[in-house]
Amino acid sequence: MFAIHALYHGRSRRRADYIRDVAEALASTSAVSDVRIYGAEGFAVVSPDADGATTVVLNLLQAGDFAVGIGAVVADPDDVGDPGVVHDQLFEAAARSFGRQHRAATVTTRVELPGPGGVRAPGIPADVADDVTAAFTLLAHVLTRRTPEGREATALMRQGYLQTEAADYVGISKQAMSQRLAAAGWQAEQAGWMLAVHMLRRVTELV
């Protein structure tokens, strides 16, 4: 289980409404089990697993105007039956992941020891947190450099379209769609996705 904290760095004049819309859109999916909105500053969600957390983070990176913090807590058997306690600790860990500086389209990760105090888990958990951040940094490099056409093409592929179907939907040839996906770094995104999920699953295995 993970918390993802999103701090808004965009220029919308209706930032509170925009933040709420993004949070509610994510909350309507199976990738999110809890959400907290912090007015015009940002919001945080809880994702039940590595796949869901990766989905949320990629959506926020694609938006391009959020700094993203991921929080996790080393499993404590005493708290398994109290989701409220677990969620509180996760939200706090995600908020603390940022430190003093943060900017749009970046990801930071923090794994904490269970219990009060917000103590950063040392050793292997800290190394895994750094690996998670590195994986999403690579993905951000791909996602933030896409053209609108590239974003459209990759969005269709994520929805399950075949290249031929996506080409028909957009109104271009299959070859043009293939070129558009290549320019958008679609294969790099797929590889980065698998790496990010793998790294987050390592977090859930920490005891």
ZAMARGU-4260 file (C-alpha; in steps of 0.2 Angstrom, whole numbers, plus 5000, padded with zeros to 4 digits):
<rodrens>
0) 5000/5000/5000 | 5006/5017/4995 | 5001/5036/4997 | 5004/5048/4983 | 5005/5066/4987
5) 5003/5079/4973 | 5008/5097/4975 | 5001/5108/4962 | 5014/5119/4952 | 5003/5125/4938
10) 4995/5141/4933 | 4977/5138/4933 | 4966/5152/4940 | 4954/5140/4946 | 4968/5129/4954
15) 4957/5123/4969 | 4944/5117/4956 | 4957/5109/4945 | 4965/5100/4959 | 4948/5093/4965
20) 4944/5087/4948 | 4960/5078/4946 | 4959/5070/4963 | 4941/5065/4960 | 4945/5057/4943
25) 4959/5047/4951 | 4948/5042/4965 | 4935/5035/4953 | 4947/5021/4948 | 4952/5005/4956
30) 4970/5013/4958 | 4964/5023/4972 | 4956/5018/4989 | 4957/5034/4999 | 4959/5052/4994
35) 4962/5069/5004 | 4961/5086/4996 | 4971/5100/5003 | 4962/5115/4995 | 4972/5125/4982
40) 4989/5116/4987 | 4986/5098/4981 | 4979/5082/4986 | 4985/5064/4992 | 4978/5047/4988
45) 4981/5029/4994 | 4984/5016/4981 | 4982/4998/4987 | 4996/4990/4976 | 5011/4994/4965
50) 5001/4993/4949 | 4989/5006/4956 | 5002/5017/4962 | 5012/5017/4946 | 4996/5022/4937
55) 4993/5037/4948 | 5010/5043/4947 | 5011/5041/4928 | 4995/5051/4926 | 5002/5065/4937
60) 5018/5065/4927 | 5008/5066/4911 | 4998/5081/4918 | 5015/5090/4920 | 5010/5102/4933
65) 5012/5092/4949 | 5027/5087/4961 | 5024/5070/4966 | 5029/5062/4983 | 5027/5043/4986
70) 5026/5037/5004 | 5027/5019/5011 | 5028/5012/5028 | 5038/4996/5033 | 5024/4983/5037
75) 5019/4982/5055 | 5008/4967/5060 | 5000/4977/5074 | 4992/4989/5063 | 4986/4978/5049
80) 4968/4978/5056 | 4967/4997/5058 | 4967/5004/5040 | 4964/5022/5047 | 4981/5021/5057
85) 4990/5014/5041 | 4983/5027/5030 | 4988/5041/5041 | 5006/5035/5042 | 5006/5033/5023
90) 4999/5051/5020 | 5012/5058/5032 | 5026/5049/5024 | 5021/5055/5007 | 5021/5073/5013
95) 5038/5071/5021 | 5045/5064/5005 | 5047/5081/4997 | 5059/5089/5009 | 5060/5108/5007
100) 5061/5109/4988 | 5050/5102/4975 | 5045/5106/4957 | 5033/5100/4944 | 5035/5083/4935
105) 5047/5076/4948 | 5045/5062/4960 | 5052/5059/4977 | 5050/5043/4988 | 5051/5040/5007
110) 5049/5023/5016 | 5047/5025/5035 | 5047/5014/5050 | 5030/5010/5058 | 5024/5020/5072
115) 5025/5039/5077 | 5039/5050/5074 | 5040/5048/5055 | 5057/5040/5056 | 5065/5036/5039
120) 5068/5018/5037 | 5087/5015/5035 | 5097/5003/5025 | 5089/4993/5011 | 5072/5002/5013
125) 5081/5018/5009 | 5090/5011/4994 | 5074/5004/4987 | 5066/5021/4989 | 5080/5029/4979
130) 5077/5015/4966 | 5059/5020/4965 | 5063/5038/4963 | 5076/5034/4949 | 5063/5023/4939
135) 5050/5037/4939 | 5063/5050/4935 | 5067/5040/4919 | 5048/5039/4915 | 5046/5058/4918
140) 5060/5061/4906 | 5050/5052/4892 | 5033/5059/4897 | 5036/5077/4898 | 5044/5078/4881
145) 5029/5072/4871 | 5020/5081/4859 | 5001/5082/4860 | 5000/5070/4846 | 5012/5058/4855
150) 5001/5059/4871 | 4986/5055/4861 | 4994/5040/4853 | 5001/5033/4869 | 4984/5036/4878
155) 4975/5025/4865 | 4988/5011/4867 | 4986/5012/4886 | 4967/5010/4884 | 4970/4993/4875
160) 4969/4999/4856 | 4980/4989/4844 | 4991/5000/4833 | 4979/4998/4818 | 4964/5002/4828
165) 4973/5018/4835 | 4977/5023/4818 | 4959/5022/4812 | 4953/5031/4827 | 4965/5046/4824
170) 4963/5045/4805 | 4981/5041/4800 | 4990/5026/4793 | 4997/5012/4803 | 5014/5017/4798
175) 5011/5035/4804 | 5005/5028/4820 | 5020/5017/4822 | 5031/5032/4819 | 5021/5043/4831
180) 5023/5030/4845 | 5041/5028/4842 | 5044/5047/4843 | 5034/5047/4859 | 5045/5034/4867
185) 5031/5021/4869 | 5043/5006/4871 | 5053/5016/4884 | 5037/5020/4894 | 5032/5001/4894
190) 5050/4997/4900 | 5049/5011/4913 | 5032/5005/4919 | 5038/4987/4922 | 5053/4994/4931
195) 5043/5006/4942 | 5030/4992/4947 | 5045/4980/4951 | 5053/4993/4962 | 5037/4997/4971
200) 5033/4978/4974 | 5050/4977/4982 | 5044/4990/4995 | 5029/4980/4999 | 5041/4965/5003
205) 5051/4975/5016 | 5048/4968/5034
</rodrens>
